[in-house]
């Protein structure tokens, strides 16, 4: 192993640091028309009419199109692999523009103009008349009788309900002497806040449509654009350049179909559709707000006798990824803290909020907040240390899940917890902090999580690769699993160099830009799957390439194929290690041989029918200023068992990013809505409190590197896991510091003020006189 | 691309006045960190702008012949923070404006813009109120000076007479206001950068030469009302008092009498009241210590 397990410099580092990297806007034709969307300013209703006259009169406005102009083709948007089974296909509930407005910000009309100013003026000049309907923002309220209905096909607003049962919960809770720990845990609507807002452009070219998009999933976008426009998929070409982050928001068809359709309405001229930050918050996708009701029944010795979990997932206005998220959240419970008697239910419910889709962690940050808060509540009820309670109850070594086929091969949870406790000095600090009684109190908390590496067996897992031997002995590499800032291209380069036998990862040229006309079909970047999934295809395709190389080398060197190997970019004879020829010599000879010319290339598809557990934990140390209602995060460490590391520096960077997201989720981030109108209140980066670098302590990333047996390179998920356990660890640290258990995030100063007042830690004498 | 009708650039105060008189509807723009944001939001779309950003005569901090600290209206926040005169005589102002937004905003944003915007949350405003700053306006009829308290008329509105071609040219802090005076500013935000204050509190004290008595205490808030405000009841409690913990408590509790924060989705009135009291106490304690005093 020479090319993997090393902290190589990113393949795109130089271009990114010097500003040369080309994003979708850098590829924009100068004469592109601007598309601006008229978003509804009601939460629910029907569009009666759109008065276009004033907008059309504005100089520079080329065309105004409304919800009355679009084809009547409902389409799905989720970035899932297509399913051949209609029962498993994503819900097709979108139109390009909507007459039935289902949330504040829904798309009603577009203005296409020569320039940005005219397009904006045009949108402001549109007059939309509505029949206003009552709206509902809360998932459980939307399930009540008489609630406003969003979709005809889903009476009662329930998109889907599933359950899981194990043992006999009702019987189990009758055991005498059990301690009941019950809580309602609420998680908020948050947004991905990737640096680059979503945008795309489209043009017609030889009767086909080309869409260049800031997306994680180019091949899936091709399918959805084809579906939405009613055109054969081969008519569509999707190009994915470098993108400025996605975190799942761009694992969805956002406005590519609308942009492509607008292009067809102006004679195939290039049109661009760029989302402003305000639109990105509301009219792209958000994280599902999920409410959990957990009842845990404990024996006095700390055993979990029975557990009931109910999950209410706020889907917002459109199905997008739908029930998949809460299904994953619910599915985490029986495996995280296995117990013999469980009852779990999950509902995904339409409401008049922005559509929720995929977001880093895919239900697990929500589940982890609720589960780990309840677990700390359980430990408190027993008077046990939360660390000890977890050591006792968390998934044991050897645990096997029959559905996914996953096995906990090592004792990963305990290893991770031990490392984290050692780093943060858990025992000593806990004892020291327990003495704090003044206005400033310190505390320490932890939380654990598990995560699936890929989507098998729920969805298809496949990866296709192409490798081409260049004439200088380097290798071009293509795959459909996209670079979205996470460093996938660098990991691929290292893995390809390793699998083929090249000297350095620099001898691999990863063709970063996916173009559905030429890139082997792949599913894109999501589910923390890239390194794991691509690993299978890389190993298989490299074997094909190596065989072709050695077959040709056999012709030239007359050595038996089996006696040769490729090491450090040379063909060697295994017996004595002598270098027979370099790959460059072989490639040149093969290409220019007048008798047998060969362009040495390999391509293959691997269908993965495995999955793998990824594990980890967070320890957080906080200082709580009670009178100021402020939490300062003093120290935080994540420990992950994500298998072998391909690139330790990139792995640590991945963890840092996830920890940052978890800090915001725990302490500050929340998209707010006006209860009276349904209008989003803080859809901008000033009022939406994304945490800044000034809010972060040093972020410590550690690893327990247990090689994953099912993976060709020993790897498993790390993309999403770092975002999963931070928020509950912070919640538990605040609980430890103050004795106040807060069951909803973010735990911001407003929440602390209310909770501290309720707990009697704050007592404002003037309030009784006023309130 | 901004939706602006026209941009006029003034090279001098005289040109700015002339442009103002010629284009009475135009919006003055300095650093642009407020105006361009509003224009992008559509609030000032299609407007004419008069840029005064090129008038270098309005930049810098000096001590004038009356021994006032004179801060040119176009002086940037980062300049104020690093200016030796400010650091020596009114360091708290430098610290306050160092909490505006981000480094980029502090390099482009000006103290003139921060005050002319008329918002209660401006990080400079509470300290300028607490130090009884004087606003200098220059128009076709010459120079007009008025206390900053009178400059703020209501939320978003300040006393600048466009019809007289006025622009703000300086902010002055009189010697009587800054001499032997030490202050502390606390900005309450929901994160540690990129914030507009939930509440801002600026306190300063002048102690007796033997440090045994608070000769003068001033306190002002941003976001405790529609415009920045002083808190006379609390000041009366502290003026002439001994610096003790009991005084700090009484001082903090007294602010409730005068402040009037609003209830909004950004923060409840009860929450703002609560932190106002705590911030007053902490800022007074810190001011006394900065002035060389000790809390008994």
Interface residues (C-beta under 8 A of the other chain):
Chain A: X115 X116 X117 X120 X121 X124 X627 X628 X629 X668 X672 X674 X681 X682 X685 X686 X687 X689 X691 X692 X693 X694 X695 X748 X749 X750 X753 X762 X764 X765 X766 X767 X771
Chain B: X1 X2 X3 X42 X45 X46 X188 X190 X191 X192 X193 X194 X195 X196 X198 X253 X256 X265 X266 X267 X268 X270 X271 X273 X274 X275 X277 X278 X279
